[in-house]
Amino acid sequence: MTTKKEAAKKSFRGYSIVELLVAAIILSIAITAIIAVIRKGRELEIIDKHRRQARSVITNLLETKYDDRNFLALAVAPYDSTTRIPLDTSYTPDLMANLRRQVMVGQWPINIGTGSTTIPLVIIKVSVNWAELDGNQDTIIITKRITQAR
């Protein structure tokens, strides 16, 4: 027969090695999941920053005010050029992007009353293309149409 003292001693003997291993495995899975979420969030933040910077480059190029002289110069000389530019120097100093500028000339048909006519149209298409660190390609394209009203 066991005494009260022996029964109390048996109830406070601690955890078994199996219980400790199960607890360690559960804790490691939870920590791994938390680290994965943090890393993915950081990766998305960097990709978003690259997209904002690419859009800023394009917007700055397209904010040029076009008067008659600029319009005629564009209309006479369509071109297509590609330039390498640094996209992000804070996170990835060697991340380069391709900046492509295309100027196309055309005619825009419009209807005036019962007749129709065309007016000169210049289309400026600017795109920025780069490869993220994980190898995925990303591209932003913005097109601006400029007409010259007579």
PyMOL commands that set and color helices and strands:
alter all, ss='L'
color gray80, all
select helices_A, chain A and resi 4-11+17-62+68-76
alter helices_A, ss='H'
color red, helices_A
select strands_A, chain A and resi 79-88+95-112+115-131+137-147
alter strands_A, ss='S'
color yellow, strands_A
deselect
rebuild
show_as cartoon
